[in-house]
């Protein structure tokens, strides 16, 4: 009888050990799946960050180009105003008769 009880106890302990191994394997698989999901999310964040950074740099480059064009246009506009003023002053320095004489000559 004692041997039978020992066998039953051993069988129960073996079944319990098998159940614990099964639970541990299930938990390990769940942990691995969670780790893989976290790694995938991390890769997605890194890719999103890379794309954002590239777009930010492109926008900054375009802003610099626009500022440079604006400066060039401002300088050209100022040069045209100065030339117009110079021509106006130059034309005003000639008497009307001299202009008529130049036109006739």
TAFENPE-V84364 format. One record per backbone hydrogen bond with DSSP energy under -0.5 kcal/mol. CO is the residue of the C=O (numbers start at 1). NH is the residue of the N-H. Records with the same first field share a line. If there is no record, write none. Layout:
BEGIN
CO = NH  NH
END
This chain:
BEGIN
1 = 5
2 = 6
3 = 7
4 = 8
5 = 9
6 = 10
7 = 11
8 = 12
9 = 13
10 = 14
11 = 15
12 = 16
13 = 17
14 = 18
15 = 19
16 = 20
17 = 21
18 = 22
19 = 23
20 = 24
21 = 25
22 = 26
23 = 27
24 = 28
25 = 29
26 = 30
27 = 31
28 = 32
29 = 33
30 = 34
31 = 35
32 = 36
33 = 37
34 = 38
35 = 39
36 = 40
37 = 41
38 = 42
39 = 43
40 = 44
41 = 45
42 = 46
43 = 47
44 = 48
45 = 49
46 = 50
47 = 51
48 = 52
49 = 53
50 = 54
51 = 55
52 = 56
53 = 57
54 = 58
55 = 59
56 = 60
57 = 61
58 = 62
59 = 63
60 = 64
61 = 65
62 = 66
63 = 67
64 = 68
65 = 69
66 = 70
67 = 71
68 = 72
69 = 73
70 = 74
71 = 75
72 = 76
73 = 77
74 = 78
75 = 79
76 = 80
77 = 81
78 = 82
79 = 83
80 = 84
81 = 85
82 = 86
83 = 87
84 = 88
85 = 89
86 = 90
87 = 91
88 = 92
89 = 93
90 = 93
91 = 94
95 = 99
96 = 100
97 = 101
98 = 102
99 = 103
100 = 104
101 = 105
END
